[in-house]
Amino acid sequence: ATEDVVWLFHRMGVETGIDWKGLLEAADLAAAVPGGTPGGRLRGVPAVRQAA
């Protein structure tokens, strides 16, 4: 769910230095692991994807 926290900071104007597009790609890979349970919810929001 790191992407949710980074998005929250972004919306608050806090600079994290994290590559947003890269983070979303990593979250997608982690969610695809068999038996894994993805925690983040913002990956599935189209507007968030477009912001990358």
SETI-334335 format. One record per residue (C-alpha): residue number from 1; x, y, z; residue in three letters. Coordinates in pm, 1 decimal, decimal comma. Layout:
REM residues N
<atom NUM <X Y Z> 'Ala'>
...
REM end
This chain:
REM residues 52
<atom 1 <0,0 0,0 0,0> 'Ala'>
<atom 2 <303,4 226,3 -34,8> 'Thr'>
<atom 3 <148,9 383,1 -342,5> 'Glu'>
<atom 4 <-147,4 501,4 -133,1> 'Asp'>
<atom 5 <83,0 676,1 115,2> 'Val'>
<atom 6 <295,8 834,9 -158,3> 'Val'>
<atom 7 <-19,4 960,5 -333,7> 'Trp'>
<atom 8 <-142,6 1108,3 -3,7> 'Leu'>
<atom 9 <186,7 1293,6 42,8> 'Phe'>
<atom 10 <174,5 1412,3 -318,8> 'His'>
<atom 11 <-176,3 1551,8 -267,5> 'Arg'>
<atom 12 <-55,5 1728,0 49,9> 'Met'>
<atom 13 <231,9 1887,4 -140,9> 'Gly'>
<atom 14 <500,9 1682,6 33,6> 'Val'>
<atom 15 <791,4 1591,2 -197,9> 'Glu'>
<atom 16 <889,9 1225,5 -153,4> 'Thr'>
<atom 17 <1142,8 1186,2 -434,1> 'Gly'>
<atom 18 <973,7 859,1 -532,8> 'Ile'>
<atom 19 <923,7 783,6 -901,2> 'Asp'>
<atom 20 <543,9 753,0 -920,0> 'Trp'>
<atom 21 <532,7 556,4 -1245,4> 'Lys'>
<atom 22 <799,8 316,0 -1121,3> 'Gly'>
<atom 23 <617,2 269,0 -792,3> 'Leu'>
<atom 24 <294,0 180,2 -974,0> 'Leu'>
<atom 25 <480,0 -70,7 -1190,2> 'Glu'>
<atom 26 <636,8 -229,7 -881,2> 'Ala'>
<atom 27 <297,8 -242,9 -707,5> 'Ala'>
<atom 28 <146,6 -414,7 -1012,3> 'Asp'>
<atom 29 <424,2 -675,2 -1007,6> 'Leu'>
<atom 30 <376,7 -735,4 -635,2> 'Ala'>
<atom 31 <0,0 -771,8 -679,5> 'Ala'>
<atom 32 <56,8 -1034,2 -949,6> 'Ala'>
<atom 33 <250,9 -1268,3 -716,6> 'Val'>
<atom 34 <47,0 -1588,1 -676,2> 'Pro'>
<atom 35 <-111,2 -1601,1 -332,8> 'Gly'>
<atom 36 <-28,8 -1239,1 -262,9> 'Gly'>
<atom 37 <-281,3 -988,7 -136,9> 'Thr'>
<atom 38 <-237,5 -638,8 -278,8> 'Pro'>
<atom 39 <-290,1 -373,6 -13,3> 'Gly'>
<atom 40 <-296,3 -53,2 -215,1> 'Gly'>
<atom 41 <-621,6 67,2 -366,6> 'Arg'>
<atom 42 <-510,3 360,3 -580,8> 'Leu'>
<atom 43 <-347,6 138,2 -845,1> 'Arg'>
<atom 44 <-693,9 73,6 -986,6> 'Gly'>
<atom 45 <-803,5 438,9 -1010,1> 'Val'>
<atom 46 <-771,5 562,9 -1371,1> 'Pro'>
<atom 47 <-707,0 926,3 -1271,6> 'Ala'>
<atom 48 <-416,9 815,1 -1051,5> 'Val'>
<atom 49 <-271,3 613,7 -1340,1> 'Arg'>
<atom 50 <-293,2 915,3 -1569,3> 'Gln'>
<atom 51 <-103,2 1126,3 -1317,1> 'Ala'>
<atom 52 <197,6 896,7 -1363,6> 'Ala'>
REM end
